[in-house]
Amino acid sequence: MNSQDDRKQQWVVPVIEEELVTGTQARKTGSVRVTKTVEQVTQPTELTGFREIVQVNRVPVNSVVSSMPQIREEGETLIVPVVEEEVIIEKRLVLKEEIHLLRQRVPSQVPGSVTLGRERVRIERLDAEGNVIDGGG
């Protein structure tokens, strides 16, 4: 080594750089309390029901029959035979009349009520310690 090399010294100089780190942190500042209640409300209404109306017509027949006729239906009409025994020289069945019953369904309004549910909501705003700060609505 020569004397010139001895005069040179090396220095290590650290280079420092500052960096900015940003971010967020969750912190409780308040909360909201929601209270919900259900109340029962009775509301009047009309319900549709049906009732049957029977119209009775007596239809004279006066014919001789050999056996008892059966009850029968013709469309919406129920026919009920009415017989009578007559004493003549011989006994015979005489169909005296038929009763024709016509059934009709007639709508009618029936008053009634229906119970409906309704919800009510109350909202309260709370601070970080849980104290109510706004009783809102």
MOJO-V734944 format. One line per field, one symbol per residue. ss: DSSP state (H for helix, E for strand, L for the rest). psi: psi as a letter, one per 40 degrees, with the letter a starting at -180 (. if undefined). A space follows every 50 residues. Layout:
# MOJO-V734944
ss=???
psi=???
This chain:
# MOJO-V734944
ss=LLHHHHHLLLLLLLLLLLLLLLLLLLLLLEEEEEEEEEEEEEEEEEEEEE EEEEEEEEEEEEEEELLLLLLEEELLEEEEEEEEEEELLLEEEEEEEEEE EEEEEEEEEEEEEEEEEEEEEEEEEEELLLLEEELLL
psi=iiddddehihihhihhhiihhiiihhhheaihhhhhihihhhhiihihii ihhhhhhhhhdfihieihiihihhbehhhhihihhhhadihihhhdiihh hhhihhiihhiaihhiihhhhhhhhiadeeiheheb.
